[in-house]
Amino acid sequence: MSYLCIHNLELIYLKVMIKVSDNAKKKVVQLMTDDGFNATTDYVRVGVKSGGCSGLSYDLKFDNKQQENDKIFEDNDVKIIVDKKSFLYLVGTTLEFSGGLNGKGFVFNNPNANRTCGCGESFSL
């Protein structure tokens, strides 16, 4: 595969990487501000790591530094950073926030997941 094809494919992935719902955006901005981050310049770092009852689990935290192999993109005015290892696991995922009495907090709706656990914090492919 040529460099041009790989580069174009990467641009497509960046456009559909992670969507951020309006509720998730509101909560991200609030939590970033509470933690001393600036939602207009800092990032939500989203990743995948081994663990959880389904094999893989999501990792979400705030960051103000980009690492060498990170992918950066933006949706709904939220800047998102993803490490190279997690990139393909998360393509097409929507980050949502469910609050209230039965709310789960941040929820990842990942079309790549074949199986998720009951709490929605881990998945398998």
N, C-alpha and C positions, 0 to 999 in steps of 0.2 A: 504494500500500500504506500502511496507516495506521501510526502510531507504535506502537500496541499490537501489531500483527502483527510488525513489525520487532523490537520488544523481545522478544516471545515466541520468535521464530526465533533471536535471539541467545542467549537462555537455553538453548535446545536445543543450539545449537552448543557452548556452554560445557560442557554436561554430557557431550558426546561428543568433545570436542576432541582431547586426546592422552591415551592410556592409558599408564601406566608399569608395566612388568613388575616382579616381585619382584627379579630379578637386576639390572635397571637401577636400581631404588631403592637397593639395597645399594651399588652402585658410585657412584651420585650422592652418597650420604651420605658415603662414604669420601673421594671426590675433593673435595667441598665442604669437609670438615673439613681435609684436607691443604692446601687453598688458603686457609684462614682464613675461610671462610664458615660460617654457621650454618644447617644444613639445616632447622631448624624455623622460621626467620624469613626467610631469603634465598630467592632464586629460581633456577630453571634457566631461562635465556632460550633459547628455541628460535625459529629463524627460517629463512627461505628467501631465498637471494640468487642472482643470475645467476652462472653459471659451472658448471664441471664438464663432464664429457664428454657428459652427456645434456641440458644446458641450464640446469638449476637445481640448486643444491646446498643441503644443510642446514647450518645454523649453530647450534652449541650452546655456551653458555658460562654462567658463573655471574654473578649480578647481585644487588645489594641496593637498587636504585632502580627505581621505576616511572616510565615516561615517560607523557606525556599521552594518547597513543592506544593504550596497551598493554591487552591483555586478560589478566586474571589468573584462574587456576583451579587446582584441586588434584586429584591422583589418587594413590592409594597413599601418602598423606602427603608427597608431593613437590609443592611450589609451583612452578607453571609460569607463565611470562610470555611472551606472544607479541605482536609488533608488529602493527599493523592490516594492513599490507601482506601479511604472511605468513599471517594468520588463516585464510583460505579454502583455502589450499593444504594445510593441516595437519589439517583436520577429519577425525576418525576414525583418525588415525595412532597406532600403538603404538610407544613407545620401549622397545627391548629392549637387553640387553647380552649379548654373546657372548664369553666368555673362553676360555682354554685354548690349546692348540697351534694350532688352526685358527681361533681366534676373531677377529672383526673389530672388537671394541670395541662402541661404541654403534651400533645398527642401527635405522633408521626403517622400520617396516612401514606404508607409506602406501597406502591403498586408492584414492587419487586419482591415483596415478602410472600412466601408461600404459606407460612404459618406464623401466627403471633401468639404471645401469651395473653392471659386474661387481662393483665394490667396494661398491655400495649407498649411496654418498655423494652421488650425483646422480640426478636424475630428470627426466622431462618429462611434461607433461599431454596 
